[in-house]
Amino acid sequence: MSVAAAFFYLFAFVLVASAVMVISSRNPVQSVLFLILAFVNAAGLFILIGAEFLGLILVVVYVGAVAVLFLFVVMMLDVDFVELRQGFLQYMPLGVLIGVIFLAELVLVVGAWVTAPSLSGMVATATPGDDALTNVQAIGRVLYTDYIYFFQAAGFVLLVAMIGAIVLTLRHKPNVRRQNITAQVARQPEETLEVVKVRPGQGL
């Protein structure tokens, strides 16, 4: 069995196992940890087939989206942080296990890259017959030429969704003093400084 096949079976097994744990775990925190593990192993499978751009986007975008999702959930549900910190230690073994799996996969990938540098040339190229064009360059050429309007429309939709999430989670407290720039600029010296004459032997 080749090294590429061994990595495929490794990533595929961990991906399927973590996906099963995502839907079978009753604890939402554990489900999120297994979901992040599934994303990382799916990114490894993408890199094996030569789609390194999709693999990196899967880690950067989706793992970041999961973190932002839980941030908004905490903001909207008003979670008690004291109670949340009390249950931190019970998630420690699971977090350590996932961290060990991450570390083992990184060691195996880096070790195979150092010992067998020709392995990186075995992946599929972005366009057949054009070895000089990388995967990122091929996607960028198609995305910013043929689908530029759809790309801009998708960005606009995401911008509207982000503004909507901020508006939904923004809360104004009634008894908080806020800065009024117009009142500060229009303020007169007599409103700012008050001269008080104090007689000798008397205080304010």
Buried (B, 14 or more C-beta within 10 A) or exposed (E): EEBBEEBBEBBBEBBEBBBEBBEEBEEEBBBBBBBBBBBBBBBBBBBBBBBBBBBBBBBEEBBEEBEEEBEEEEBEEEEEEEEEEEEEEEEEEBEEEBEEBBEEBEEBBEEBEEEEEEBEEEBEBBBEEEEEEBBBBBBEEEEEEEEEEEEEEEEEEEEEEEEEBEEEEEEEEEEEEEEEEEEEEEEEEEEEEEEEEEEEEEEE
